[in-house]
């Protein structure tokens, strides 16, 4: 696996760039222990690139992330047997898990409206 620092630097949201990022596969994704050790605000997006619900959420997510650069955004490819998704009991895509210092503070399942995502991010 790529080191988490390199992965985080590569995937961190950059307000000056498009927010679309390819989903990290099982070998690229951080482990649960690495996620638990993160500091600050982190948004884990679980889904797949072929999921229509995931694609539908991208514009709302991009809009909100542009206004919230303090959030580090990871896109994690999920599926049967994927350890990180299973550790968070992900059932539907996309699921956004919001973390503060590695601890879950909120989650959204199949968000479609920017206001719903923004409200969740601003509560943290």
HELIX and SHEET records of a PDB file:
HELIX    1   1 UNK A    4  UNK A   11  1                                   8    
HELIX    2   2 UNK A   32  UNK A   36  1                                   5    
HELIX    3   3 UNK A   52  UNK A   67  1                                  16    
HELIX    4   4 UNK A   83  UNK A   87  1                                   5    
HELIX    5   5 UNK A  114  UNK A  123  1                                  10    
SHEET    1   A 4 UNK A  71  UNK A  77  0                                        
SHEET    2   A 4 UNK A  41  UNK A  47  1                                        
SHEET    3   A 4 UNK A  95  UNK A 100 -1                                        
SHEET    4   A 4 UNK A 103  UNK A 109 -1                                        
END                                                                             
